[in-house]
Amino acid sequence: MTTINGGAPWTNEPDNATFDAHGFKCEIRRVKHSGHLCGYAGVPNSHPWYGKQYNDRVKPPRDLIERPIDIDKIGAFNLFCASVIGDDIRESCEIVLLVDVHGGLTYSQQGDADLEGLWVFGFDCAHAGDLCPVTADRFGWCGDETYRNFEYVKSETESMARQLAAIAATEVKS
């Protein structure tokens, strides 16, 4: 097990943080029951995806449907579901397929606390292959999982905010 100062990596990092990235308010929260981190970015009501669920269908910008897809970012399950639907992706596709973030988007709803008044999109780090600290603390770390640390989650959250900002800019140009 990788340790920092003799402890597990998650014992020496924040459980929560709020910050701004690419014009959006962002947050990282640790889930108490499992110990994994989640990243969130809140969009204002002027954003074209405000009020939309991550599995809602939208008309995608052309550059997003022509980009290479990273299955680790979108999520195998999301790609499978999209292929089953079989619609023309140029006309509409699920928002989850348009944001490259760890494991794909897994959250969308009205913000609370630090993100109040915003519509929040988020992702989690409790997918297959991700190590959840509570499980590791109880049963050990077998080495096949990867702990997604605070810096990783912050980087992914900043990337998600950058992509959401680009969507807003694309919609303004249209």
NUZA-392005 format. One record per atom (N, C-alpha, C): x, y, z; residue number from 1; residue in three letters; atom name. Coordinates in pm, whole numbers, plus 50000, padded with zeros to 5 digits. Example, Ala and Ser with C-alpha at 12.3 -4.5 7.8 and 13.67 -1.06 7.14 Angstrom:
<nubas>
px, py, pz, n, res, atom
51319, 49431, 50780, 1, ALA, N
51230, 49550, 50780, 1, ALA, CA
51320, 49670, 50780, 1, ALA, C
51285, 49775, 50708, 2, SER, N
51367, 49894, 50714, 2, SER, CA
51290, 50003, 50787, 2, SER, C
</nubas>
This chain:
<nubas>
px, py, pz, n, res, atom
50084, 49883, 50000, 1, MET, N
50000, 50000, 50000, 1, MET, CA
50089, 50124, 50000, 1, MET, C
50053, 50221, 49916, 2, THR, N
50124, 50347, 49914, 2, THR, CA
50084, 50427, 50038, 2, THR, C
50181, 50479, 50109, 3, THR, N
50150, 50557, 50227, 3, THR, CA
50219, 50692, 50222, 3, THR, C
50166, 50783, 50299, 4, ILE, N
50227, 50913, 50316, 4, ILE, CA
50250, 50931, 50465, 4, ILE, C
50371, 50957, 50504, 5, ASN, N
50404, 50974, 50645, 5, ASN, CA
50353, 50856, 50729, 5, ASN, C
50361, 50737, 50676, 6, GLY, N
50321, 50618, 50749, 6, GLY, CA
50172, 50588, 50749, 6, GLY, C
50090, 50671, 50685, 7, GLY, N
49946, 50648, 50681, 7, GLY, CA
49897, 50632, 50539, 7, GLY, C
49773, 50589, 50526, 8, ALA, N
49713, 50578, 50393, 8, ALA, CA
49702, 50717, 50331, 8, ALA, C
49710, 50727, 50199, 9, PRO, N
49711, 50858, 50134, 9, PRO, CA
49591, 50945, 50169, 9, PRO, C
49475, 50886, 50191, 10, TRP, N
49354, 50964, 50218, 10, TRP, CA
49352, 51025, 50358, 10, TRP, C
49444, 50984, 50445, 11, THR, N
49446, 51041, 50580, 11, THR, CA
49513, 51177, 50585, 11, THR, C
49582, 51214, 50478, 12, ASN, N
49657, 51340, 50476, 12, ASN, CA
49609, 51436, 50368, 12, ASN, C
49481, 51429, 50332, 13, GLU, N
49428, 51519, 50231, 13, GLU, CA
49292, 51571, 50276, 13, GLU, C
49247, 51682, 50218, 14, PRO, N
49118, 51739, 50259, 14, PRO, CA
49001, 51647, 50226, 14, PRO, C
48895, 51661, 50304, 15, ASP, N
48771, 51589, 50277, 15, ASP, CA
48676, 51672, 50191, 15, ASP, C
48692, 51803, 50194, 16, ASN, N
48606, 51894, 50120, 16, ASN, CA
48686, 52016, 50076, 16, ASN, C
48647, 52071, 49963, 17, ALA, N
48707, 52195, 49917, 17, ALA, CA
48613, 52261, 49817, 17, ALA, C
48610, 52392, 49818, 18, THR, N
48535, 52470, 49720, 18, THR, CA
48633, 52564, 49651, 18, THR, C
48622, 52575, 49519, 19, PHE, N
48714, 52658, 49441, 19, PHE, CA
48648, 52698, 49310, 19, PHE, C
48705, 52795, 49243, 20, ASP, N
48656, 52838, 49112, 20, ASP, CA
48747, 52782, 49004, 20, ASP, C
48685, 52740, 48893, 21, ALA, N
48762, 52691, 48778, 21, ALA, CA
48686, 52727, 48651, 21, ALA, C
48752, 52795, 48561, 22, HIS, N
48698, 52830, 48430, 22, HIS, CA
48564, 52903, 48440, 22, HIS, C
48551, 52985, 48543, 23, GLY, N
48430, 53065, 48560, 23, GLY, CA
48318, 52995, 48634, 23, GLY, C
48342, 52874, 48682, 24, PHE, N
48238, 52800, 48753, 24, PHE, CA
48282, 52769, 48896, 24, PHE, C
48186, 52766, 48985, 25, LYS, N
48213, 52728, 49123, 25, LYS, CA
48218, 52574, 49127, 25, LYS, C
48322, 52522, 49189, 26, CYS, N
48343, 52377, 49196, 26, CYS, CA
48356, 52332, 49340, 26, CYS, C
48336, 52204, 49360, 27, GLU, N
48348, 52148, 49494, 27, GLU, CA
48396, 52004, 49486, 27, GLU, C
48472, 51965, 49585, 28, ILE, N
48511, 51825, 49605, 28, ILE, CA
48458, 51785, 49741, 28, ILE, C
48395, 51669, 49746, 29, ARG, N
48342, 51616, 49873, 29, ARG, CA
48382, 51469, 49886, 29, ARG, C
48414, 51431, 50009, 30, ARG, N
48439, 51290, 50039, 30, ARG, CA
48308, 51227, 50088, 30, ARG, C
48275, 51110, 50036, 31, VAL, N
48156, 51037, 50078, 31, VAL, CA
48191, 50962, 50207, 31, VAL, C
48116, 50989, 50313, 32, LYS, N
48151, 50934, 50445, 32, LYS, CA
48144, 50782, 50451, 32, LYS, C
48041, 50722, 50392, 33, HIS, N
48024, 50577, 50409, 33, HIS, CA
48129, 50494, 50335, 33, HIS, C
48193, 50551, 50235, 34, SER, N
48292, 50474, 50159, 34, SER, CA
48429, 50541, 50153, 34, SER, C
48433, 50670, 50175, 35, GLY, N
48559, 50742, 50176, 35, GLY, CA
48610, 50791, 50042, 35, GLY, C
48539, 50760, 49933, 36, HIS, N
48586, 50807, 49801, 36, HIS, CA
48549, 50954, 49782, 36, HIS, C
48617, 51017, 49688, 37, LEU, N
48593, 51157, 49657, 37, LEU, CA
48504, 51173, 49535, 37, LEU, C
48429, 51283, 49533, 38, CYS, N
48345, 51320, 49420, 38, CYS, CA
48377, 51464, 49382, 38, CYS, C
48366, 51495, 49253, 39, GLY, N
48389, 51630, 49205, 39, GLY, CA
48263, 51688, 49143, 39, GLY, C
48240, 51818, 49166, 40, TYR, N
48119, 51885, 49119, 40, TYR, CA
48153, 52020, 49059, 40, TYR, C
48076, 52060, 48959, 41, ALA, N
48085, 52194, 48901, 41, ALA, CA
47944, 52247, 48882, 41, ALA, C
47920, 52368, 48929, 42, GLY, N
47788, 52428, 48919, 42, GLY, CA
47780, 52526, 48804, 42, GLY, C
47673, 52516, 48725, 43, VAL, N
47654, 52608, 48612, 43, VAL, CA
47537, 52703, 48647, 43, VAL, C
47546, 52829, 48601, 44, PRO, N
47438, 52925, 48628, 44, PRO, CA
47319, 52901, 48536, 44, PRO, C
47208, 52968, 48565, 45, ASN, N
47088, 52947, 48484, 45, ASN, CA
47102, 52995, 48340, 45, ASN, C
47209, 53066, 48308, 46, SER, N
47234, 53107, 48169, 46, SER, CA
47300, 52996, 48086, 46, SER, C
47346, 52890, 48152, 47, HIS, N
47412, 52779, 48081, 47, HIS, CA
47307, 52697, 48007, 47, HIS, C
47335, 52652, 47885, 48, PRO, N
47235, 52575, 47808, 48, PRO, CA
47195, 52443, 47873, 48, PRO, C
47276, 52391, 47962, 49, TRP, N
47241, 52264, 48027, 49, TRP, CA
47185, 52284, 48167, 49, TRP, C
47160, 52407, 48207, 50, TYR, N
47100, 52432, 48338, 50, TYR, CA
46966, 52360, 48347, 50, TYR, C
46947, 52285, 48455, 51, GLY, N
46822, 52212, 48476, 51, GLY, CA
46813, 52078, 48406, 51, GLY, C
46914, 52042, 48331, 52, LYS, N
46912, 51915, 48258, 52, LYS, CA
46981, 51805, 48339, 52, LYS, C
46928, 51684, 48326, 53, GLN, N
46990, 51568, 48388, 53, GLN, CA
47106, 51522, 48301, 53, GLN, C
47202, 51455, 48360, 54, TYR, N
47320, 51412, 48283, 54, TYR, CA
47285, 51310, 48175, 54, TYR, C
47167, 51247, 48185, 55, ASN, N
47127, 51153, 48080, 55, ASN, CA
47023, 51214, 47985, 55, ASN, C
46996, 51344, 47996, 56, ASP, N
46909, 51412, 47900, 56, ASP, CA
46980, 51420, 47765, 56, ASP, C
46900, 51422, 47661, 57, ARG, N
46954, 51431, 47526, 57, ARG, CA
46957, 51576, 47481, 57, ARG, C
47068, 51613, 47416, 58, VAL, N
47087, 51748, 47363, 58, VAL, CA
47148, 51738, 47225, 58, VAL, C
47139, 51846, 47149, 59, LYS, N
47208, 51849, 47020, 59, LYS, CA
47355, 51877, 47049, 59, LYS, C
47443, 51787, 47011, 60, PRO, N
47585, 51804, 47044, 60, PRO, CA
47658, 51895, 46947, 60, PRO, C
47752, 51975, 46999, 61, PRO, N
47840, 52049, 46909, 61, PRO, CA
47921, 51949, 46825, 61, PRO, C
47944, 51983, 46702, 62, ARG, N
48012, 51892, 46609, 62, ARG, CA
48148, 51846, 46660, 62, ARG, C
48227, 51938, 46719, 63, ASP, N
48360, 51900, 46764, 63, ASP, CA
48356, 51794, 46874, 63, ASP, C
48247, 51789, 46950, 64, LEU, N
48238, 51688, 47056, 64, LEU, CA
48203, 51550, 47003, 64, LEU, C
48126, 51542, 46897, 65, ILE, N
48093, 51409, 46844, 65, ILE, CA
48203, 51355, 46755, 65, ILE, C
48295, 51440, 46711, 66, GLU, N
48404, 51394, 46626, 66, GLU, CA
48534, 51371, 46702, 66, GLU, C
48532, 51392, 46833, 67, ARG, N
48654, 51374, 46912, 67, ARG, CA
48675, 51226, 46942, 67, ARG, C
48799, 51187, 46968, 68, PRO, N
48823, 51051, 47014, 68, PRO, CA
48761, 51032, 47153, 68, PRO, C
48707, 50915, 47177, 69, ILE, N
48642, 50888, 47306, 69, ILE, CA
48736, 50807, 47394, 69, ILE, C
48751, 50852, 47517, 70, ASP, N
48829, 50780, 47618, 70, ASP, CA
48729, 50704, 47704, 70, ASP, C
48726, 50572, 47690, 71, ILE, N
48627, 50492, 47760, 71, ILE, CA
48641, 50503, 47912, 71, ILE, C
48762, 50531, 47962, 72, ASP, N
48779, 50550, 48106, 72, ASP, CA
48713, 50679, 48154, 72, ASP, C
48699, 50775, 48066, 73, LYS, N
48637, 50902, 48103, 73, LYS, CA
48485, 50896, 48087, 73, LYS, C
48439, 50842, 47978, 74, ILE, N
48296, 50837, 47950, 74, ILE, CA
48228, 50725, 48029, 74, ILE, C
48296, 50614, 48041, 75, GLY, N
48238, 50499, 48111, 75, GLY, CA
48182, 50398, 48012, 75, GLY, C
48220, 50275, 48028, 76, ALA, N
48175, 50168, 47938, 76, ALA, CA
48023, 50154, 47939, 76, ALA, C
47962, 50165, 48056, 77, PHE, N
47817, 50151, 48067, 77, PHE, CA
47747, 50260, 47986, 77, PHE, C
47795, 50383, 47993, 78, ASN, N
47733, 50492, 47918, 78, ASN, CA
47745, 50470, 47768, 78, ASN, C
47861, 50423, 47723, 79, LEU, N
47878, 50396, 47580, 79, LEU, CA
47788, 50282, 47535, 79, LEU, C
47774, 50179, 47618, 80, PHE, N
47686, 50068, 47586, 80, PHE, CA
47542, 50116, 47570, 80, PHE, C
47495, 50193, 47667, 81, CYS, N
47357, 50243, 47662, 81, CYS, CA
47334, 50330, 47539, 81, CYS, C
47431, 50410, 47504, 82, ALA, N
47418, 50495, 47386, 82, ALA, CA
47409, 50411, 47259, 82, ALA, C
47485, 50303, 47253, 83, SER, N
47484, 50220, 47134, 83, SER, CA
47353, 50142, 47120, 83, SER, C
47291, 50111, 47232, 84, VAL, N
47162, 50039, 47229, 84, VAL, CA
47053, 50129, 47174, 84, VAL, C
47057, 50257, 47209, 85, ILE, N
46954, 50351, 47162, 85, ILE, CA
46958, 50362, 47011, 85, ILE, C
47077, 50372, 46953, 86, GLY, N
47094, 50367, 46809, 86, GLY, CA
47050, 50490, 46733, 86, GLY, C
47018, 50601, 46800, 87, ASP, N
46980, 50724, 46729, 87, ASP, CA
47102, 50786, 46663, 87, ASP, C
47077, 50878, 46572, 88, ASP, N
47185, 50951, 46507, 88, ASP, CA
47247, 51047, 46608, 88, ASP, C
47369, 51020, 46646, 89, ILE, N
47437, 51099, 46749, 89, ILE, CA
47459, 51243, 46706, 89, ILE, C
47454, 51270, 46576, 90, ARG, N
47471, 51408, 46529, 90, ARG, CA
47349, 51493, 46560, 90, ARG, C
47235, 51428, 46577, 91, GLU, N
47111, 51501, 46605, 91, GLU, CA
47088, 51521, 46755, 91, GLU, C
47113, 51417, 46832, 92, SER, N
47101, 51430, 46978, 92, SER, CA
47173, 51314, 47045, 92, SER, C
47229, 51344, 47160, 93, CYS, N
47291, 51240, 47241, 93, CYS, CA
47285, 51282, 47386, 93, CYS, C
47312, 51188, 47473, 94, GLU, N
47306, 51216, 47616, 94, GLU, CA
47424, 51303, 47658, 94, GLU, C
47398, 51395, 47748, 95, ILE, N
47502, 51484, 47800, 95, ILE, CA
47621, 51404, 47851, 95, ILE, C
47595, 51291, 47915, 96, VAL, N
47703, 51210, 47973, 96, VAL, CA
47808, 51171, 47869, 96, VAL, C
47769, 51164, 47743, 97, LEU, N
47864, 51128, 47637, 97, LEU, CA
47946, 51247, 47588, 97, LEU, C
47913, 51365, 47636, 98, LEU, N
47979, 51486, 47586, 98, LEU, CA
48080, 51545, 47684, 98, LEU, C
48089, 51488, 47803, 99, VAL, N
48182, 51538, 47904, 99, VAL, CA
48279, 51426, 47941, 99, VAL, C
48406, 51449, 47912, 100, ASP, N
48510, 51351, 47944, 100, ASP, CA
48558, 51373, 48086, 100, ASP, C
48509, 51291, 48177, 101, VAL, N
48549, 51300, 48318, 101, VAL, CA
48552, 51159, 48375, 101, VAL, C
48632, 51137, 48477, 102, HIS, N
48653, 51003, 48533, 102, HIS, CA
48522, 50927, 48554, 102, HIS, C
48507, 50816, 48485, 103, GLY, N
48389, 50730, 48501, 103, GLY, CA
48262, 50786, 48441, 103, GLY, C
48267, 50903, 48382, 104, GLY, N
48148, 50966, 48327, 104, GLY, CA
48070, 51043, 48432, 104, GLY, C
47984, 51133, 48387, 105, LEU, N
47899, 51206, 48479, 105, LEU, CA
47807, 51108, 48552, 105, LEU, C
47789, 51129, 48681, 106, THR, N
47700, 51043, 48760, 106, THR, CA
47604, 51124, 48846, 106, THR, C
47602, 51256, 48826, 107, TYR, N
47524, 51342, 48914, 107, TYR, CA
47481, 51467, 48840, 107, TYR, C
47358, 51509, 48864, 108, SER, N
47308, 51638, 48815, 108, SER, CA
47183, 51673, 48896, 108, SER, C
47189, 51786, 48963, 109, GLN, N
47073, 51837, 49036, 109, GLN, CA
47102, 51976, 49088, 109, GLN, C
46998, 52036, 49146, 110, GLN, N
47011, 52170, 49202, 110, GLN, CA
47115, 52170, 49313, 110, GLN, C
47200, 52271, 49313, 111, GLY, N
47305, 52280, 49413, 111, GLY, CA
47253, 52321, 49549, 111, GLY, C
47330, 52287, 49651, 112, ASP, N
47299, 52328, 49787, 112, ASP, CA
47426, 52383, 49852, 112, ASP, C
47414, 52435, 49970, 113, ALA, N
47527, 52489, 50047, 113, ALA, CA
47611, 52582, 49960, 113, ALA, C
47738, 52549, 49936, 114, ASP, N
47828, 52636, 49860, 114, ASP, CA
47790, 52650, 49713, 114, ASP, C
47709, 52559, 49661, 115, LEU, N
47671, 52564, 49519, 115, LEU, CA
47523, 52601, 49501, 115, LEU, C
47464, 52664, 49602, 116, GLU, N
47323, 52702, 49597, 116, GLU, CA
47297, 52797, 49481, 116, GLU, C
47183, 52776, 49414, 117, GLY, N
47146, 52860, 49301, 117, GLY, CA
47205, 52814, 49168, 117, GLY, C
47289, 52713, 49172, 118, LEU, N
47352, 52660, 49051, 118, LEU, CA
47295, 52522, 49020, 118, LEU, C
47307, 52481, 48894, 119, TRP, N
47276, 52344, 48856, 119, TRP, CA
47409, 52270, 48854, 119, TRP, C
47416, 52160, 48925, 120, VAL, N
47544, 52095, 48951, 120, VAL, CA
47556, 51963, 48875, 120, VAL, C
47668, 51949, 48805, 121, PHE, N
47706, 51823, 48742, 121, PHE, CA
47823, 51766, 48822, 121, PHE, C
47828, 51632, 48832, 122, GLY, N
47936, 51573, 48909, 122, GLY, CA
47972, 51432, 48866, 122, GLY, C
48081, 51384, 48924, 123, PHE, N
48131, 51250, 48899, 123, PHE, CA
48181, 51193, 49031, 123, PHE, C
48198, 51062, 49035, 124, ASP, N
48248, 50999, 49157, 124, ASP, CA
48367, 50909, 49125, 124, ASP, C
48436, 50871, 49229, 125, CYS, N
48554, 50784, 49216, 125, CYS, CA
48530, 50653, 49290, 125, CYS, C
48416, 50592, 49261, 126, ALA, N
48381, 50462, 49320, 126, ALA, CA
48336, 50366, 49211, 126, ALA, C
48412, 50362, 49103, 127, HIS, N
48382, 50272, 48992, 127, HIS, CA
48470, 50148, 49003, 127, HIS, C
48442, 50051, 48919, 128, ALA, N
48527, 49932, 48914, 128, ALA, CA
48671, 49977, 48891, 128, ALA, C
48760, 49926, 48971, 129, GLY, N
48901, 49963, 48961, 129, GLY, CA
48941, 50078, 49051, 129, GLY, C
48842, 50147, 49108, 130, ASP, N
48871, 50255, 49203, 130, ASP, CA
48874, 50197, 49344, 130, ASP, C
48969, 50242, 49421, 131, LEU, N
48978, 50198, 49560, 131, LEU, CA
48901, 50294, 49649, 131, LEU, C
48811, 50241, 49730, 132, CYS, N
48738, 50319, 49829, 132, CYS, CA
48808, 50301, 49964, 132, CYS, C
48847, 50408, 50030, 133, PRO, N
48922, 50400, 50154, 133, PRO, CA
48860, 50313, 50263, 133, PRO, C
48730, 50317, 50281, 134, VAL, N
48668, 50237, 50387, 134, VAL, CA
48691, 50089, 50361, 134, VAL, C
48677, 50047, 50237, 135, THR, N
48702, 49907, 50202, 135, THR, CA
48847, 49871, 50226, 135, THR, C
48938, 49957, 50185, 136, ALA, N
49081, 49930, 50204, 136, ALA, CA
49117, 49925, 50352, 136, ALA, C
49058, 50015, 50431, 137, ASP, N
49086, 50015, 50575, 137, ASP, CA
49036, 49888, 50642, 137, ASP, C
48923, 49835, 50596, 138, ARG, N
48865, 49715, 50657, 138, ARG, CA
48929, 49586, 50607, 138, ARG, C
48952, 49579, 50475, 139, PHE, N
48991, 49452, 50415, 139, PHE, CA
49131, 49453, 50352, 139, PHE, C
49195, 49566, 50351, 140, GLY, N
49327, 49575, 50289, 140, GLY, CA
49317, 49619, 50145, 140, GLY, C
49429, 49653, 50091, 141, TRP, N
49440, 49705, 49955, 141, TRP, CA
49508, 49597, 49874, 141, TRP, C
49433, 49535, 49784, 142, CYS, N
49489, 49421, 49710, 142, CYS, CA
49585, 49463, 49600, 142, CYS, C
49586, 49590, 49566, 143, GLY, N
49681, 49638, 49466, 143, GLY, CA
49623, 49651, 49327, 143, GLY, C
49506, 49592, 49300, 144, ASP, N
49444, 49604, 49168, 144, ASP, CA
49366, 49734, 49152, 144, ASP, C
49329, 49795, 49264, 145, GLU, N
49253, 49919, 49258, 145, GLU, CA
49347, 50039, 49262, 145, GLU, C
49293, 50151, 49216, 146, THR, N
49367, 50276, 49219, 146, THR, CA
49291, 50375, 49305, 146, THR, C
49359, 50431, 49403, 147, TYR, N
49298, 50536, 49484, 147, TYR, CA
49306, 50667, 49406, 147, TYR, C
49192, 50730, 49385, 148, ARG, N
49183, 50858, 49313, 148, ARG, CA
49196, 50968, 49418, 148, ARG, C
49315, 51021, 49432, 149, ASN, N
49343, 51116, 49540, 149, ASN, CA
49287, 51255, 49511, 149, ASN, C
49301, 51341, 49610, 150, PHE, N
49245, 51475, 49603, 150, PHE, CA
49297, 51552, 49481, 150, PHE, C
49425, 51545, 49454, 151, GLU, N
49481, 51618, 49339, 151, GLU, CA
49424, 51566, 49208, 151, GLU, C
49407, 51434, 49197, 152, TYR, N
49346, 51377, 49076, 152, TYR, CA
49203, 51429, 49060, 152, TYR, C
49125, 51425, 49168, 153, VAL, N
48986, 51467, 49161, 153, VAL, CA
48976, 51617, 49131, 153, VAL, C
49067, 51696, 49186, 154, LYS, N
49067, 51839, 49155, 154, LYS, CA
49097, 51862, 49008, 154, LYS, C
49193, 51790, 48954, 155, SER, N
49226, 51803, 48812, 155, SER, CA
49107, 51764, 48724, 155, SER, C
49040, 51655, 48757, 156, GLU, N
48922, 51611, 48680, 156, GLU, CA
48808, 51711, 48692, 156, GLU, C
48791, 51768, 48812, 157, THR, N
48685, 51867, 48833, 157, THR, CA
48713, 51992, 48751, 157, THR, C
48838, 52036, 48749, 158, GLU, N
48877, 52152, 48668, 158, GLU, CA
48855, 52123, 48519, 158, GLU, C
48885, 52002, 48477, 159, SER, N
48862, 51963, 48338, 159, SER, CA
48713, 51965, 48305, 159, SER, C
48631, 51914, 48396, 160, MET, N
48486, 51915, 48376, 160, MET, CA
48437, 52060, 48364, 160, MET, C
48484, 52149, 48449, 161, ALA, N
48445, 52290, 48443, 161, ALA, CA
48487, 52353, 48311, 161, ALA, C
48607, 52320, 48264, 162, ARG, N
48656, 52371, 48135, 162, ARG, CA
48563, 52327, 48022, 162, ARG, C
48522, 52202, 48025, 163, GLN, N
48434, 52150, 47921, 163, GLN, CA
48295, 52214, 47928, 163, GLN, C
48245, 52235, 48048, 164, LEU, N
48114, 52301, 48064, 164, LEU, CA
48121, 52447, 48016, 164, LEU, C
48234, 52513, 48040, 165, ALA, N
48254, 52650, 47990, 165, ALA, CA
48257, 52651, 47837, 165, ALA, C
48321, 52552, 47777, 166, ALA, N
48327, 52545, 47631, 166, ALA, CA
48187, 52523, 47573, 166, ALA, C
48104, 52444, 47639, 167, ILE, N
47966, 52423, 47592, 167, ILE, CA
47890, 52555, 47594, 167, ILE, C
47906, 52631, 47701, 168, ALA, N
47838, 52760, 47710, 168, ALA, CA
47886, 52853, 47599, 168, ALA, C
48015, 52854, 47572, 169, ALA, N
48070, 52939, 47466, 169, ALA, CA
48021, 52896, 47329, 169, ALA, C
48009, 52766, 47306, 170, THR, N
47960, 52713, 47178, 170, THR, CA
47815, 52755, 47156, 170, THR, C
47735, 52747, 47262, 171, GLU, N
47593, 52784, 47251, 171, GLU, CA
47577, 52932, 47222, 171, GLU, C
47663, 53015, 47278, 172, VAL, N
47656, 53160, 47255, 172, VAL, CA
47686, 53191, 47109, 172, VAL, C
47782, 53119, 47049, 173, LYS, N
47821, 53141, 46909, 173, LYS, CA
47711, 53097, 46813, 173, LYS, C
47634, 52996, 46850, 174, SER, N
47535, 52939, 46757, 174, SER, CA
47427, 53039, 46719, 174, SER, C
</nubas>
